[in-house]
Structure formats: C-alpha cells, structure tokens
Amino acid sequence: MNKALTVLMGIIISFTTVVKAQKLKSDKIFSLAEELTPKALVNLKDFVAVANDSKIQEQLDKNLNYSKGLLENLDFNTQIITTDGVPVLLASKTVDSSLPTVLFYLQIDGQPVNKSYWDQKDPYQIVIKEQLANGNWNTVPFENSSAPNKDWRVFGRSVSDSKGPSTALLTALEYYHSKKWKTAFNLKLLLDFQEEMGSPTLEKAVTENKSAFDADYLIIMDGTRDVSNKPTVTFGARGIVTATLTVFGPKEPLHSGQYGNYAPNPVFKASRLIASMKDESGMVLIDDFYKGIVLNDLVNAELANASMDPLELNERLGIAIEEMVSNSYQGSLQYPSLNIRGIQAAWTGKQVRTIIPDKVVIEIDMRTVKESKPEDLIEVLKNHIVKQGFELIDGEPTDEERSIYENIASLSFKIGSKPFRTSLSSPIRTLMDDCLQPLFGDKYVLTRTTGGSQPIAPFITTLGVDAVSLRIPNPDNNIHAPNENLRIGNLTEGIASILSLLQTQIQN
C-alpha cells in the first residue's frame, strides 16, 4: 500500500469513526443529557449573571460580548450586524458546504426586574429550589446541583425566557466541540438582544443582509411548552399590537369631598368603556375583530391532537371557567385577543388619597393572527371607542375641547412582531419528528401556533424559510414576572432534544 493510499484510508477511517460516534441511540442520549445537566446549570448560572435589560445599553453590550466569546470558544465564526445602531450577533459553522443549513434563533435579553417582588436577593443570581408538600419552596444549595432532582427548579430572570433554552443548545454544542464531532448540517445562530422591545430593527437587518442569514430551516429556541408540559414543537406565533388608551377627567385631581357628585370621575367612564369591549363569556364585542377567522376540519383535527382537559388546565390556572372564544385552549389561540395589561388612576395603598383622578391610563395588548392585519384591529378599536361616545384626540385636551366634549380620550399604539405560521405538512416537520420520536415516542406535542409573539415573520417573508419553535420551559414558569423559573427536568429533556437534533440527517 503506497503512502497516499494509506493517508486516504486513514481519513476514511477517521471520518467513519466520527460519524459512528455521534449517532447515539435514544437511551444514550438521555443518559448523556443527564450527565451534562450539572454543567448546563453552571453555564446558566454564569449566563444569567450577565444582567440583560435591553433598554440599558451597557447591559446589551455586555451580553453581546459575553455571547460572542462563548461562540468563538466553540470555533464559530461571529459577525456583529448593526442596523440603526442596534446589533445582533450572527455565528456560523460550516460542516460541509453540500449539507443543508439550519439557523437557530436565540433570544438573549429579558424583561426588567424589580428585586423587591422576588423571593431571592438578586434575580440575576440563580437560586435552585424544591417544592415542599405544603406548596412552599425550599432553597437547595447550588453545590447540590451536581446531582440535581428533575423536579427542582432554577429561579432567576431569563432562566426560561430565554437563556435557559439557549443554554441547552450551547451546552450540547460545547459537548460536540469537546468530542470534535460534526453535526448533521451546517449551523447558523442568530442572537437577538432586543426581543422584549419587539426587535424593532430585526426586519431591516434581515432584509439588508439576506445572504448572511440564508438557511434551509429556522428553529426558534424560545417559548414555553404546551400546557401539558410535554416536549413541544410550535409551528407559528401570534403577532402583537400594544396601545395606550387615556380617558380624561378634570384638568387636575380634585378633592372628592368638595367635588364628589359634581365633577365626573373618569374611572367610571373608563370602566364602562372597557366593559363594552368584551361580554361576560370573554367574546370581544368590537365589530369585525374576528373577521376572516375560519377553522376548517383540517385545522380542527390539528388542534385536537394538542388538546388538554380544560378542567385540569383550569385547576392549574386557578379559574372556575374559561373564556368561550373557542371550545379548547388551542382553539382560542387561533383568534386575535384583546387584553387589558394595566390600569392606572391616582394612588392606592399607603399613598391613597380622597380625590377624583384627572385621567385613567389603560394599557392594552392585542395578539394578532395571520388572518387579522394589525392596522385593521387598530382601526376597529378606534371605531368602537368613538361609537361609545368618545372624542378621540391626540395628546392632552385643550380648554376648548374640554368645554365641547363630554367624553374625551386619546389612543396611541405600536405594532410589534407580526404573526407567522408554518404548515404542519412542511418538510421541517419531518426533521422534528425524526429528532423527537426516537426520544419520546408519541409523547410530544405539535401545535399550530402559540399565543405569544416572536419576531420571526421577516425570516419567512424575506428568506422564504420554514420555521418552528422547539420549546423547553415548563408552562408554569412565571416568565415576564417575579420568580421566573425553569424545571431542571425540562432543561435535561431540552439538552436531549438538541443532542438528537444535531445528529438528525435532513431528508431531501
């Protein structure tokens, strides 16, 4: 055997060894995921410690630099793409130019925190807890996480939304890198640092850098599992419109003793206006709000596969009866929603005082679906307010307007993420089935859409790529609220899912 042939055989043997080494059976994947979980918890602890309120530029920059360092240590090529002053991080690793490319979307920023509402000293320093029989939570020393219980939970800002899912992916990639294994496809990772602000520049970034983001599939590492807490793949997301409605009263707060029974209180006007928007069953009463929504037999069959006993869900949520927009939880997500997310009028608690407020501020969010344009929902909301006898103005009312109109309100709005929906018959479903079925059999859920919003529509419209969300966190995780948490068993299953995905061949 000549020298050249010897070298060639060595390359072939080496390549064959790599391929065999990374094609793991499901039981091995699970045991490996359990083995990697303590390391993932350390990784998550360090990642969460980098505070990530995207409204604070210094925190955004620190997360950008931290993430860039992590990925460069895994031999990814990194590129900072800045659009209108806002950066995103794109990391890539080419295994073989002939293989397909999968783009992973990772949300790195989180909601702001008010430490006084958390049951721990610092939400950016994770705490592991176990739930006692009486429902209370007991802190577990972090050093005990070297042998974690699957039902323990990690508490901290962004452990679920979404540094936990990102950590599951990064931990699996870290293991592949340590073993010098090759993934079954080329990789791109997009890290978004302003998702909680609606990713305002992402669409422009994708449009202006189409070739950089180009991929065959998009997998979103963000979002909560189905209410059953089974492993979940979601094929769409609703969009979001936010609005601020202000109902005006007197020029300034008035003493309720001197002016009660004389000066109208805007809280009562606002309450009647709010009540006019929904009936007691939860149906939105605004004309044309549900226009264009039709659930045919095929859609209903898809929804039935992800159904859950409403009595069980209601017990978990602590409600007696659900709203009747649809006959199921999944069905309700197929419609646009109208939510009052906050109301402010004067003072409460220790600061309460006997006054008639000068205004009531009502914060609204509307979740949109593909069939409902955000501009249309804004227009029908405006029309409804006017029909209730209000004069809609911009800004504060003038003295002349106050003297003319009995009911005055202003409405400002912002269009955030747009909805998207991938067909459940898309080839990406085959990829996800091939990844999850060996691990979980039929005990995973495919859902048509999620109720939340994700900034993915630009990838669908600009790149023409199919997208799904691989969901890891438990549904009772308190995202966006104090005491956000992630069940450790979910983290382990997430790592297992990623390990399986990275070795799954994409079928043509």
N, C-alpha and C positions, 0 to 999 in steps of 0.2 A: 504494500500500500504506500503510494507516494505521499509526500508531505502535505500537498494541497488537499488530497482526498481525506487525509487524517484530520486536518483542520475542519474541513466541511462536515465530516461525521461528528466531530466534537460539537460543532454549532448545532447540528440537528438534534443530537442527544440532549444538549443543554436546553434547547427550545422545548423539546418534548417533556423534559423534566419540569420546566416552569409551568407548562400547560396542565400537566397532571397534578402538580402540587396545588394549583389554585382552583381546581374543580372539586370542591368539597361537597360531601353528602350533607343532607339536612341535619342529621344528628351532630356531625362535626361542626357545622356552622353554629348551631345553638350553643354547644359547649365552648366554642371559641368566643362567641359573643359574651357569654357569662364570664369567661376569663378576661375579656377586655373591659368589662364594665367598671371595675375599680379604676383603671387607667382613664376611662372616659369621665368618671366623676372628678378626677384630678384635673383633667383638661377643662371640664365645665367650670370647676371652681375658679381656675385661672382666667377663663374667658369672661365669666360673669363679673369678676373683679374689675374689669375694664368698663366703667360706667358708660352707658350708651344712650343717653337722651339726645336724639338727633337735632334738637333745637339748639343745643350747645355745641358750637363749632369745635371747641377743644376736645370734647368727648368724641365727636365724629372723627376727628383726625387721629386720636389715639386708637380707636377701633380699626380704622383703615390701616394704620401702620402695624398694629398687632396682627391683624389678619394677613397682611402681606408677608410678614415674617414667617407665620405659620406655614403658608403655602410654598414659599420659597425653600423652606427647610424640607419640604416634600418633593422638591425638584419640579415644581410648577413654574412655568413662565408667567410672570404677572405684568399687568398693564393697568395703569390708572387712567380711566377715561373721564374727563371732566366736561360737564355740559352746564353752561350758565353758572359756573362757579361751584357746581355740586359734583363730587367724584363718586364713581362706582369702581369696584375692583373686578377685573376680569383675569382669571387664571386659567391656563390651558396646559394640557399634557397630551402629546400625540404618541400613541402606541404604534399605530400603523396607518399610514395615510389612506389605505384602501378600506379601512374599517369605518363604520358609521360614527358619528359624534353625538354624545349626549351632553346637553347643557343643564347644569344644576343651578337653580335659583336659591340663594340663601339670604334671608333677612337677618341683619345684624343689629339694627337699632331696636330700642324698646320704648315703652311708654314712660313718662316721667314718674317719679316716686315721691311720696310723702311718708317719710320714715315713721312719723307718729302713728300711722294707721297699720303698721306691720307688726307682727308678733315676733320680731327679731330686731337686733340692734341696727343692722345695716342690710338693706335688701340686695346690695351688691356683694355681700359676703354670704355665700350659700350656707344653709343650715339643713341638716338631714334630720327628719323626724319620723316617728312611728305613731300610729293612731291607737289609742288605748280603747278598751271596751266601752268606756263611758263617752267616747267621741272626742276626748281631748287629745292633744298632740304632745308627745314627749320627745325632747331633743336627744339625738343619738350622736355621740362623739364622732367627729369626722374620721378619726383613725379606724373606727369600726367599719368604714366603708370598704375596707379591703376584703370583707366577706359580707356584702350587703344582702338584706332581705328584699325580695322583689316588691313587697308592698310598702316598704319605706318610701318616703317622698323627699325630694330635694326642693327646698323653698328658696326663692330669690327672683329678682327681676330678670325676665327673659329666659328663665330655665325652660319654659315651654314655648314662648313666642319671642325669638325662635333660635336662641343659642343652643338649646338642648338638641333639636333636630340637626342643626349644623354640626354640633359636636359628634353626633352619631356618625355622620358622613366622614368628618375629618379623622375620627378615631379609626374607622375602617380603612381609610386611605393611608393613615400612618402605619397601620399593620402591613398593608400591601407593600408600602415603601420599605419597611424593615426587612421584609422577606424577598424584596426585589421581584415581586410578582407583577404580572401585567394584567391590566383589566381587559375585558372582552370588547371594549370600544374606546374610542378617544374621549377625553374629558375636557369640558369647559365648566368653570364655576363662576357665576356672577354673584357678587356680594353687594347688596343694596343697604345703604346706611340711612335712608330716609323713607322707609316703607310706612312708618307710622305717621308720616306727614303726607301720605298719598303718592310718594315717589314722583314729585312734580316734574322732574326733568328726565325721567327714565325713557318716556316715549321718544323724546327728541334724541336722546343718546343712542337708542336702538336704530332709529331712522338714519342718523348720521354715521353710524358705524356698523352697517348691516353685515358686512363681510366678517368683522371681528366676532360678532355674536352668532354667526351662521352655525346651525346644528341640524341634526335629523330629528331629535326629540328634546323636549324640555320637561324636566322633573323638578317640581317645586318642593323644597324642604321647609314647608311652612304650613301651619294649620293643625287643628285639633281633630282627633279621631271621631268617628261616628259615636253616637250616644251609647252604643253597646260596648264601647272600648275594644272592639275587635280591630285588628290591623285594617287600615282603610286606605283606599285609593280614590281620590275625588277627581272628577273629570271637568269640573267647572267651578266658577265662583261668581257671586253677585257683585255688581259694582256698587258705588256709594255716592250719594249726594248729601252734603250737610248744609243746613240752613239755620239762620238765627232770626227768629220772629220776635219783635218787640211790640208790646201793646202799651200804649201811653195813657197815663192818667194826668193828674195835675202837674203844673210846672215844677213843683218841688214837693217832697214829702210833707204831709200835713198832719197836725195833731188830731188824733181820732176822736178826742172829746169835743174839741171846738168845731170840727168839720164833719164828723160822722153823721150820717143821714142827709148830708148836703152834697159833699163832693164825691162823685162816683169812684169806687175803688177798682182799679184796673185788674186786680186779681180775679174778681167775679166775671169781668168781661173776658179775660183770658181763659178762664175755666170753661165758660160757655162755648168759646171758640174751639178749644181743644176737644171738648165733648162732642162737638158737631162733626169731628173728623173720623170718628170710629163709633160703631154701635157696640152694644154690650157683649156681642159674640166675638168681637175683635175684627170684624169686617170693616175695611176702610170705606167711608161713605162719600169720598171725593169722586165726582163724576170722572169716568174714563181712567181711573187709577189702575185698574186691572186690564185695560184694553189690550187685546191681542194675545192674551194668555189662553192657550188651549192645550190640555193634556190628553193626548190620544191614547189608544190601547197600548201601543208600544212603550210610551213613556210611563204609563201606569204600571206596566209589567216590570220595568226597570226599577221603579220606586218600591214596588212590593218586595223585591229581593233585598232591599235595605231597610225593611220596616222593623219597628220595635214596638213592643206592647206599650201603649200610651199610659196605662195605669202604672207600670213600672217606672216610666220616664217621669210622670207627674209626681210620683212619690219622691224620686230623686231630686226634682226641682223644688218640691215643697209647694205645689199648686193643686187646687181641687179639680180644675177643669181647664183644658187648653182652649186657645182661640180657634175658631171654626173656619178659618180661611180655606183649609183643606181637611181631608179626613185622616191625615197622617202627618208625622213630623217632617218626613222627607218631602211630602207633597207641599207643605207650607213654604218650603224653601224655593219652590218653583215660581213664586209670585213676588212682586215687589213688596217691600214692607215700609211702614211708617212708624217711627219710634220717637218718643219724647225722651231725649237723653239727659235733660237737665232743665231745671226751672229756678229762676232767682227773682225774688221780690222782697226788698227790705232786709230785715235781720231776723235771726232765730237764736235759740239757745240763750246763753248768758247775755248776749247783746240785744235781745228782743226789746222792742220799744213800741209804745202805743201810737202808731202812725198809720196814715193811708199812704201807700207807696206811690211814687211818681211814675213807675213803669214796672212792667213784668217782662223779663227776658226768657224766651223759650228756645232751647237748643233742640234741633230736630235732625235726625238722620233718616234717609230713605235708601234702602238697598234696592238696586235695580237688577233686572234680568235682561237677557238678550232682546226680548220682545218689547221692552219698555225703554225708550230713549230718556236719558236724564233730563234733557231740555223739556220734554213733554210732561214729565212729572212735576217739574218746577212750575210749568205753566198752569197745570190743572190745580196745583196747590194755591197759586196766586188767585186763580178764578174763584176757588172755593172761599178764600178769605174775603174777597170782595162781595161774594154772594151773601155772606153772613153780616153784611152791613158795614164793613170796614173800608176806610180810605187808606190805600197803600201809598206811602211816601218814601222818599229817600232821606235818610238821616233823621235829625230831630225836627219835630213840627215847629213851624213858625207861629207867631201870635195870631196871624190871620187864619191859618189852618185850624188852630185850636178853637177859634171863635165860630168857625163854619161847621166843622165835622164833629159829630157826637162820638164816633169810634175811629181812632187813628192807630195805624200800625205800620211798621217797616219790616221789610224782608230782604235779607242778604243771603247769598248762597255760594257754594263752592262745589264744583264737580270733581270728584276724586277718581279712584280707579274705575275702569269700565268693566262690564261683565265679560266673561268668556265661557265657552262650553265646547269641549271636545266630544266627538261621538263615541259612544261606548263600543262601537264596532271598529274603531280606529286601530291600526297596527300597534299603537303604543299599549293597547290593552293586552295584546299577545305578550309583549315584553313583560308587563307587570304580572300577568298570570304565570308566565314561565319563572318569574322570580319568586312569587309568593306561594304558589300552590305546593311546591315541594316542602316548604316550611310549615304551612298552616292548613294544608288540605283545603276544605271548603269553608274554613273558619276565618275568612276575611271578607271585607265588605267593599263593593264598588258602588259609589254614589254619583248621581248625575251632577250634582252641584253642592256647594257648601253655602251656608248662609252668610259667611264673612266675605271680605273683599281682598283681592290680591292684584298687584299691578302687572298682570300678565298679558292683557289684551294687545299691547304693542308687539309682542313676540308673535302672536297669532296673525295679526294683520300685516306686519312688515316682513317677518321671516317665513310665514306660512308653515309654521311648525306646530305639531300636535303637542299638547301639554297636559300633564296630570300632576296632582299633588299627592305625594307619599306622606301620610300623616302618622305621627308618632305619639304626641302627647295625649294623656288621658283627658276625657271630655270635662271632668270636674277640676280643671286646673287653675281657675281664677285668673286667666290672662286679662291684662289691662287693669287689674285690680290689686289691692294689697294681698299678700300671701299667695302670690303666683307659685305654682308647684308643678313638679314632674314626678310621676311614679317611676321608681327605678326599674320595675319590670317592663315598663313601656320603653325605657331607654335601651334595655337589653334587646328587646324584640326589634327595636329600630336598628340597632347595630347589626343584628342578624339579617334583617331585610336588606340592608346596604351590602353586606358581605355577599349575599346571594345575588343581588342585582349586579354587582361588579363582575361576576363571573358568568352572567347570563348572555349567551350569544343572541344578537339581534337578527331575527329572521327577515329575509327579503320578501 
